[in-house]
Amino acid sequence: MRPRRYPYSGKKESTFVKADPKLVEKILRNTSFLERLQAVLATKL
């Protein structure tokens, strides 16, 4: 498995936003940018 840092953060982000915009909004309000990225990765796995 490769480290999930920058490889495809853009594509994953777009897909996630399209998949669950409400979730992204909640994460954006409750956590910081880095925390949001971690949450997105955790939700994808």
MARVEX-514026 format. One record per residue: residue number from 0; y, z negated, x negated of N, C-alpha, C in turn. Coordinates in Angstrom, 2 decimals. Layout:
N
+-----+---------+---------+---------+---------+---------+---------+---------+---------+---------+
:   n :     n.y :     n.z :     n.x :    ca.y :    ca.z :    ca.x :     c.y :     c.z :     c.x :
+-----+---------+---------+---------+---------+---------+---------+---------+---------+---------+
: NUM :       Y :       Z :       X :       Y :       Z :       X :       Y :       Z :       X :
...
+-----+---------+---------+---------+---------+---------+---------+---------+---------+---------+
REM end
This chain:
45
+-----+---------+---------+---------+---------+---------+---------+---------+---------+---------+
:   n :     n.y :     n.z :     n.x :    ca.y :    ca.z :    ca.x :     c.y :     c.z :     c.x :
+-----+---------+---------+---------+---------+---------+---------+---------+---------+---------+
:   0 :   -1.21 :    0.00 :   -0.85 :    0.00 :    0.00 :    0.00 :    1.25 :    0.00 :   -0.88 :
:   1 :    2.22 :    0.78 :   -0.50 :    3.46 :    0.82 :   -1.27 :    4.46 :   -0.18 :   -0.70 :
:   2 :    5.35 :   -0.70 :   -1.55 :    6.38 :   -1.65 :   -1.08 :    7.30 :   -1.00 :   -0.07 :
:   3 :    7.57 :   -1.71 :    1.01 :    8.44 :   -1.13 :    2.06 :    9.88 :   -1.59 :    1.81 :
:   4 :   10.58 :   -0.87 :    0.93 :   11.96 :   -1.26 :    0.62 :   12.92 :   -0.17 :    1.08 :
:   5 :   12.89 :    0.97 :    0.39 :   13.83 :    2.04 :    0.73 :   13.14 :    3.35 :    1.09 :
:   6 :   11.83 :    3.49 :    0.85 :   11.15 :    4.79 :    0.98 :   11.58 :    5.56 :    2.22 :
:   7 :   11.44 :    4.97 :    3.38 :   11.75 :    5.70 :    4.61 :   12.44 :    4.78 :    5.60 :
:   8 :   13.38 :    3.99 :    5.10 :   14.08 :    3.05 :    5.98 :   14.88 :    3.81 :    7.03 :
:   9 :   15.47 :    4.93 :    6.65 :   16.29 :    5.69 :    7.59 :   15.47 :    6.19 :    8.77 :
:  10 :   14.34 :    6.83 :    8.48 :   13.51 :    7.37 :    9.56 :   12.97 :    6.24 :   10.42 :
:  11 :   12.49 :    5.19 :    9.78 :   11.94 :    4.07 :   10.53 :   13.01 :    3.47 :   11.44 :
:  12 :   14.22 :    3.36 :   10.90 :   15.30 :    2.77 :   11.69 :   15.57 :    3.61 :   12.93 :
:  13 :   15.68 :    4.93 :   12.74 :   15.97 :    5.82 :   13.87 :   14.86 :    5.69 :   14.91 :
:  14 :   13.61 :    5.72 :   14.46 :   12.49 :    5.62 :   15.39 :   12.54 :    4.29 :   16.13 :
:  15 :   12.84 :    3.23 :   15.40 :   12.87 :    1.91 :   16.03 :   13.98 :    1.83 :   17.06 :
:  16 :   15.15 :    2.37 :   16.71 :   16.29 :    2.33 :   17.63 :   15.94 :    3.09 :   18.90 :
:  17 :   15.24 :    4.23 :   18.74 :   14.86 :    5.02 :   19.92 :   13.79 :    4.29 :   20.72 :
:  18 :   12.93 :    3.55 :   20.01 :   11.82 :    2.88 :   20.68 :   12.31 :    1.65 :   21.45 :
:  19 :   13.08 :    0.79 :   20.80 :   13.51 :   -0.47 :   21.42 :   14.98 :   -0.76 :   21.11 :
:  20 :   15.91 :   -0.09 :   21.78 :   17.33 :   -0.33 :   21.51 :   17.76 :   -1.75 :   21.84 :
:  21 :   17.18 :   -2.32 :   22.90 :   17.55 :   -3.70 :   23.28 :   17.13 :   -4.68 :   22.19 :
:  22 :   15.93 :   -4.47 :   21.68 :   15.45 :   -5.35 :   20.62 :   16.36 :   -5.27 :   19.41 :
:  23 :   16.74 :   -4.05 :   19.05 :   17.62 :   -3.87 :   17.90 :   18.94 :   -4.59 :   18.12 :
:  24 :   19.45 :   -4.51 :   19.34 :   20.72 :   -5.19 :   19.64 :   20.56 :   -6.69 :   19.44 :
:  25 :   19.48 :   -7.25 :   19.96 :   19.26 :   -8.70 :   19.81 :   19.17 :   -9.06 :   18.34 :
:  26 :   18.40 :   -8.27 :   17.60 :   18.23 :   -8.58 :   16.17 :   19.57 :   -8.48 :   15.45 :
:  27 :   20.36 :   -7.47 :   15.81 :   21.65 :   -7.28 :   15.15 :   22.55 :   -8.49 :   15.41 :
:  28 :   22.49 :   -9.03 :   16.62 :   23.37 :  -10.15 :   16.96 :   22.89 :  -11.45 :   16.34 :
:  29 :   21.57 :  -11.61 :   16.25 :   21.03 :  -12.90 :   15.82 :   20.80 :  -12.99 :   14.32 :
:  30 :   20.65 :  -11.86 :   13.65 :   20.35 :  -11.91 :   12.22 :   21.26 :  -10.97 :   11.45 :
:  31 :   21.21 :  -11.09 :   10.14 :   22.03 :  -10.24 :    9.28 :   21.35 :   -8.90 :    9.07 :
:  32 :   21.97 :   -8.03 :    8.27 :   21.42 :   -6.69 :    8.05 :   20.04 :   -6.74 :    7.39 :
:  33 :   19.93 :   -7.54 :    6.32 :   18.65 :   -7.63 :    5.62 :   17.59 :   -8.24 :    6.54 :
:  34 :   17.97 :   -9.27 :    7.28 :   17.02 :   -9.89 :    8.19 :   16.56 :   -8.88 :    9.23 :
:  35 :   17.48 :   -8.03 :    9.68 :   17.13 :   -7.02 :   10.67 :   16.08 :   -6.06 :   10.10 :
:  36 :   16.31 :   -5.62 :    8.85 :   15.35 :   -4.70 :    8.23 :   13.97 :   -5.35 :    8.16 :
:  37 :   13.92 :   -6.60 :    7.78 :   12.63 :   -7.30 :    7.71 :   12.00 :   -7.38 :    9.08 :
:  38 :   12.79 :   -7.65 :   10.10 :   12.26 :   -7.74 :   11.46 :   11.71 :   -6.39 :   11.90 :
:  39 :   12.44 :   -5.33 :   11.56 :   11.98 :   -3.98 :   11.92 :   10.63 :   -3.70 :   11.27 :
:  40 :   10.53 :   -4.02 :    9.98 :    9.27 :   -3.78 :    9.27 :    8.16 :   -4.63 :    9.87 :
:  41 :    8.47 :   -5.87 :   10.20 :    7.45 :   -6.76 :   10.76 :    6.98 :   -6.24 :   12.11 :
:  42 :    7.92 :   -5.70 :   12.90 :    7.55 :   -5.19 :   14.22 :    6.70 :   -3.94 :   14.10 :
:  43 :    6.97 :   -3.14 :   13.06 :    6.22 :   -1.89 :   12.90 :    4.78 :   -2.17 :   12.50 :
:  44 :    4.55 :   -3.27 :   11.75 :    3.20 :   -3.56 :   11.28 :    2.36 :   -4.20 :   12.37 :
+-----+---------+---------+---------+---------+---------+---------+---------+---------+---------+
REM end
